[in-house]
Amino acid sequence: MRSANEVRGYHIQGNDEAIGHVEDFIVDDETWAIRYLVVDTSNWWLGKRVLIAPHWATAVSWEQKNVCVGLNRERIKNGPEWSARTAISRDYETRLHEHYGRPAYWIDEERRARVAQPESRPVWTGN
């Protein structure tokens, strides 16, 4: 396990070129799961910040401070931009996941929640 502060500044490497660096994190306020890395792309595309889910990483080099993702610059450039001034809605997340062709985390979570809940059955009281 690594500290989030340690990962801040790690380089994001696409499958063609460098994409940017980890600037911050988006944390789910209910589960405390890190949902997204906020990636600053100013090294090649000034002013754009994008979100990448941590589980989209294909490799992490702790020694080189590098996170590899299976995305290229063109895909990132055409993807939904993120702004800290706007709340992340389910609509935005759906567009983000669809653009990158990645499964939505909330579908698996909803499925797990349904499985974990016991079936609702009437209780026999014996009367």
Number of C-alpha atoms within 10 A of each C-alpha: 3 7 7 10 10 10 19 17 16 19 22 25 23 20 14 12 11 19 27 24 24 23 17 17 20 17 13 11 8 6 8 9 10 15 17 18 22 22 24 23 22 13 12 12 13 9 10 18 24 21 23 23 18 14 13 16 16 14 13 16 11 12 6 9 15 19 22 18 22 13 20 15 19 10 12 20 15 10 17 19 14 17 13 9 6 7 9 12 9 10 8 14 16 14 14 21 17 13 14 17 9 13 12 13 13 12 10 11 11 11 10 11 11 11 10 9 8 8 8 6 6 6 6 6 5 4 3
